[in-house]
Amino acid sequence: MPIAVDIDVMLARRKMSVGELADRVGITPANLAVLKNGRAKAVRFATLAALCDVLECQPGDLLRWEAGDAEEG
């Protein structure tokens, strides 16, 4: 997928666990893992906003586009 998810980077910078982030954002650890591992097909703006609020970052700190990784289908 051409969109890479850098939640792990921000978790490490904030010294926060996946469980703590999930609790503070209000989503299940399983759903956060799907997003974190790049398996999500979509993310709600409300969830993205909550992630940015808790991690004190911008959406671009969590998501980035990687050219050349587009799947054909």
C-alpha distances in whole Angstrom, upper triangle without the diagonal:
4,6,7,10,13,16,17,18,20,22,23,24,26,27,26,25,22,25,27,24,23,27,27,25,26,23,23,22,20,18,18,16,14,12,13,11,8,9,10,10,12,14,18,19,22,20,18,22,23,21,22,25,26,24,26,23,21,18,16,17,15,12,11,9,8,10,9,6,5,6,10,11
4,6,10,13,16,17,18,19,22,23,24,26,27,26,26,23,27,28,25,25,28,28,25,27,24,25,24,22,20,19,18,16,14,14,13,10,12,12,12,13,15,18,19,22,20,18,21,23,21,21,25,25,23,24,21,19,16,14,15,14,10,8,6,5,6,7,5,5,8,11,13
4,7,10,12,15,15,16,18,20,21,22,24,23,23,20,23,24,21,21,25,24,21,23,21,22,21,20,17,16,16,14,11,12,11,8,10,10,10,11,12,15,16,19,17,14,17,19,17,17,21,21,19,21,18,16,12,11,12,10,7,6,5,6,9,11,8,9,11,14,16
4,7,9,11,12,13,15,17,17,19,21,20,20,18,21,22,19,19,23,23,20,22,20,21,19,18,16,15,14,13,10,9,9,7,10,11,12,12,13,16,17,19,17,14,17,19,16,16,20,20,17,19,16,15,12,10,11,8,6,5,6,7,10,12,10,11,13,17,19
4,6,8,9,10,12,14,15,16,18,16,16,14,17,18,15,16,19,19,17,19,17,17,16,16,14,11,11,10,7,6,7,6,10,10,12,12,11,14,15,17,14,11,15,15,12,13,17,16,14,16,13,13,10,10,9,6,5,7,9,10,14,16,13,15,16,20,21
4,5,5,7,9,10,11,13,14,14,14,13,16,17,14,15,19,18,16,19,17,18,16,17,15,12,12,13,10,7,9,9,13,13,15,15,14,17,16,18,15,12,15,15,12,12,15,15,12,14,11,12,10,9,7,5,6,8,11,12,16,18,16,18,19,23,25
4,5,5,6,9,10,11,12,11,11,9,13,13,10,12,15,14,13,16,14,15,13,14,13,9,10,11,8,6,9,10,13,13,16,15,13,15,15,16,13,11,13,13,9,10,13,12,9,12,10,11,10,11,8,5,8,11,14,16,19,21,19,20,22,25,27
4,5,5,6,9,10,10,10,9,9,12,13,11,13,16,16,15,18,16,16,13,15,14,11,10,12,11,7,9,11,14,15,18,18,16,19,19,19,16,15,17,16,12,13,16,14,11,14,13,14,14,14,11,9,11,13,16,17,21,22,20,22,23,27,28
4,5,5,6,9,10,10,11,12,15,15,13,15,18,17,17,20,19,19,17,18,18,14,14,16,13,10,12,13,17,18,20,20,18,20,20,21,18,15,17,17,13,13,16,14,11,13,11,13,13,12,9,8,11,12,16,16,20,22,20,22,24,28,30
4,5,5,6,8,8,10,11,14,13,11,13,16,14,14,17,17,18,16,18,17,13,14,16,14,11,14,15,18,18,21,20,17,19,18,18,15,13,14,14,10,10,12,10,7,9,8,10,11,11,8,7,11,13,17,18,22,24,22,24,26,30,31
4,5,5,6,5,7,7,11,10,8,11,13,13,13,16,16,16,14,16,16,12,12,15,13,10,13,15,18,18,21,20,18,20,19,19,16,14,16,14,10,11,13,10,8,11,11,14,14,15,11,10,14,16,20,21,25,27,24,26,28,31,33
4,5,5,7,8,10,13,12,11,15,17,16,17,20,19,19,16,19,19,15,15,18,16,13,15,17,20,21,24,23,21,23,23,23,19,18,19,18,14,14,16,13,10,13,13,16,16,16,13,12,16,17,21,21,25,27,25,27,29,33,34
4,6,8,11,13,16,14,13,16,18,16,17,20,21,21,19,21,21,17,18,20,18,15,17,19,22,23,25,24,22,24,23,22,20,18,18,17,14,13,15,12,9,11,11,14,15,15,11,12,16,17,21,22,25,28,26,28,30,34,36
4,5,9,11,13,11,10,14,15,13,14,18,18,19,17,20,20,16,17,20,18,15,18,20,23,23,26,24,22,23,22,21,18,17,17,15,12,12,12,10,7,9,10,14,16,16,13,13,17,19,23,24,28,30,28,30,32,36,37
4,7,10,12,10,10,14,15,14,16,19,19,19,17,20,20,17,17,20,19,16,18,21,23,24,27,26,23,25,24,23,20,19,20,17,15,15,15,12,10,13,14,17,19,19,16,15,19,21,25,26,30,32,30,32,33,37,38
4,7,8,6,7,10,11,11,12,15,15,16,13,16,17,13,14,18,16,14,17,19,21,21,25,24,21,22,22,20,17,17,17,15,12,14,14,10,9,12,14,17,18,19,16,15,18,21,24,26,30,32,29,31,32,36,37
4,5,5,6,9,10,11,12,14,14,13,10,13,14,11,12,15,15,12,15,18,19,20,23,23,20,21,22,21,17,17,18,16,13,15,16,12,11,15,16,19,19,20,17,16,19,22,25,26,30,31,29,30,31,34,35
4,6,5,6,9,10,10,12,11,10,7,10,11,8,8,12,11,9,12,15,16,16,20,19,17,18,19,18,15,15,17,14,11,14,15,12,12,15,16,18,18,19,17,14,17,20,23,24,28,29,26,28,28,31,32
4,5,5,6,9,10,10,10,8,6,9,11,9,10,13,13,12,15,17,18,18,21,21,18,19,21,19,15,17,18,15,13,16,16,13,13,17,18,21,20,22,20,17,20,23,26,28,31,33,29,31,31,34,34
4,5,5,6,9,10,10,10,9,13,13,11,12,16,15,14,17,19,21,20,23,22,19,20,20,18,15,16,16,13,12,14,14,10,11,14,16,19,19,21,19,17,20,23,27,28,32,34,31,32,33,36,36
4,5,5,6,8,9,10,8,12,11,8,11,14,12,11,15,17,18,17,20,19,16,16,17,15,12,12,13,10,8,11,11,7,8,12,13,16,16,18,15,13,17,20,23,25,29,31,28,29,30,33,34
4,6,5,6,5,6,5,9,8,6,9,12,11,11,14,16,17,15,18,17,14,15,16,14,10,12,13,10,9,12,13,10,11,15,16,18,17,19,18,15,17,21,24,26,29,31,28,29,29,32,32
4,6,5,7,7,8,11,11,10,13,15,15,15,18,20,20,19,22,20,17,17,18,15,12,14,15,11,11,14,13,10,13,16,18,20,19,22,20,18,21,24,27,29,33,35,32,32,33,36,36
4,6,8,10,11,14,13,11,15,17,16,15,19,20,21,20,22,20,17,16,16,13,11,13,12,8,9,11,10,7,10,12,15,17,17,20,18,16,19,23,26,29,32,34,32,32,33,36,36
4,6,9,10,13,11,9,13,15,13,13,17,18,19,17,19,17,13,12,12,10,7,9,9,6,6,9,9,7,10,12,14,15,14,18,16,14,17,21,24,26,30,32,29,29,30,33,33
4,7,9,12,10,10,13,15,14,15,18,19,19,17,19,17,14,13,14,11,9,12,12,8,10,13,12,11,13,16,17,18,18,21,20,17,19,23,26,28,32,34,31,31,31,34,33
4,7,8,7,7,10,11,11,12,15,16,16,14,16,14,12,12,13,11,8,11,13,10,10,14,14,12,14,17,18,19,17,20,19,16,18,22,24,26,30,31,28,28,28,31,30
4,5,5,6,9,10,11,12,14,16,15,14,17,16,14,14,17,15,12,14,16,13,13,17,17,15,17,20,21,22,20,23,21,18,20,23,25,27,31,32,28,28,28,31,30
4,6,5,6,9,10,10,12,14,14,13,17,16,15,16,18,17,13,15,17,14,13,17,17,15,16,19,20,21,20,22,20,17,19,22,24,26,29,30,27,27,27,30,30
4,5,5,6,9,10,11,13,11,11,15,15,14,16,19,18,14,16,19,17,15,19,20,18,18,22,22,23,21,23,21,18,19,22,24,25,28,29,25,25,24,27,27
4,5,5,6,9,10,11,10,9,12,11,10,12,15,14,11,13,16,14,13,16,18,16,17,20,20,20,18,20,19,16,16,19,21,23,26,27,23,23,23,25,25
4,5,5,6,8,10,10,9,13,12,10,12,14,14,10,11,14,12,10,13,15,13,14,17,17,17,15,17,16,13,14,17,19,21,24,26,22,23,23,26,26
4,5,5,6,8,9,9,13,13,13,15,17,17,13,14,17,16,13,16,18,16,16,19,19,20,17,19,17,14,15,17,19,20,24,24,21,22,21,25,25
4,6,5,6,5,6,9,10,10,13,16,17,13,14,17,16,14,17,20,18,18,21,20,20,17,19,18,14,14,16,18,19,22,22,19,19,18,21,21
4,6,5,6,5,8,8,8,11,13,14,10,10,14,14,11,14,17,16,15,18,17,16,13,15,14,10,10,13,15,17,20,21,17,18,18,21,21
4,6,8,8,12,12,11,14,15,16,13,12,15,14,11,14,16,15,14,17,15,16,13,14,13,9,10,13,15,16,19,21,17,18,19,22,23
4,6,8,11,13,13,16,18,19,16,15,18,18,15,17,20,19,17,20,19,19,16,17,15,12,12,14,15,15,18,19,15,17,16,20,21
4,6,8,10,11,14,16,18,15,14,18,18,15,17,20,20,18,21,19,18,15,15,15,11,10,11,12,13,15,16,13,13,13,17,18
4,7,9,11,14,17,19,16,15,19,19,17,19,22,22,21,23,22,21,18,18,18,14,13,14,15,15,18,18,14,14,13,16,16
4,6,7,11,14,15,12,13,16,17,15,17,20,20,19,22,20,19,16,17,17,13,12,14,15,16,18,19,16,15,14,17,17
4,7,10,13,15,14,14,17,18,17,19,22,22,22,24,22,20,16,17,19,15,13,15,14,16,18,18,15,13,13,15,14
4,7,10,12,10,10,14,15,14,16,19,20,20,21,19,18,14,15,17,14,12,14,14,17,19,20,17,16,16,18,17
4,6,8,7,7,10,11,11,13,15,16,16,18,16,15,11,14,15,12,11,14,15,18,20,22,19,18,19,21,21
4,5,5,6,9,10,11,12,14,16,16,18,17,15,12,15,16,14,13,16,18,21,23,25,23,21,22,24,24
4,5,5,6,8,10,10,12,14,15,16,14,12,10,13,15,13,12,15,17,21,23,26,24,23,24,26,26
4,5,5,6,9,10,10,12,14,15,14,13,12,15,16,14,15,18,20,24,26,29,27,26,27,29,29
4,5,5,6,9,10,11,12,14,13,13,11,14,14,12,13,17,19,22,25,27,25,24,25,28,28
4,5,5,6,9,10,10,12,10,9,7,10,11,9,10,13,16,19,22,25,22,22,23,26,27
4,5,5,6,9,10,10,9,9,8,12,12,11,12,16,18,22,25,28,26,26,27,30,30
4,5,5,6,8,9,10,11,10,14,13,12,14,18,21,24,27,30,27,27,29,32,32
4,5,5,6,8,8,9,8,12,11,9,11,15,18,21,25,27,25,25,26,30,30
4,6,5,5,5,6,6,10,9,8,11,14,18,21,24,27,25,26,27,31,32
4,6,5,7,8,10,13,12,12,15,18,21,24,28,31,29,29,31,34,35
4,6,8,11,12,15,13,12,15,19,22,25,29,31,29,30,31,35,35
4,6,9,10,12,10,10,13,16,20,22,26,29,27,28,30,33,34
4,7,10,12,10,11,14,17,21,23,27,30,28,29,31,35,36
4,7,8,6,8,11,13,17,20,23,26,25,26,28,32,33
4,5,5,7,9,11,15,18,21,24,23,24,26,29,31
4,5,5,6,9,12,15,18,21,20,21,23,26,27
4,5,5,6,9,12,15,19,18,19,22,25,26
4,6,8,11,14,17,20,19,20,23,26,28
4,7,11,13,17,19,17,19,21,24,26
4,7,10,13,16,14,15,17,21,22
4,7,10,13,12,13,16,19,21
4,6,10,9,10,13,16,18
4,6,6,8,12,15,18
4,6,7,11,13,17
4,6,9,11,14
4,6,9,13
4,6,10
4,6
4
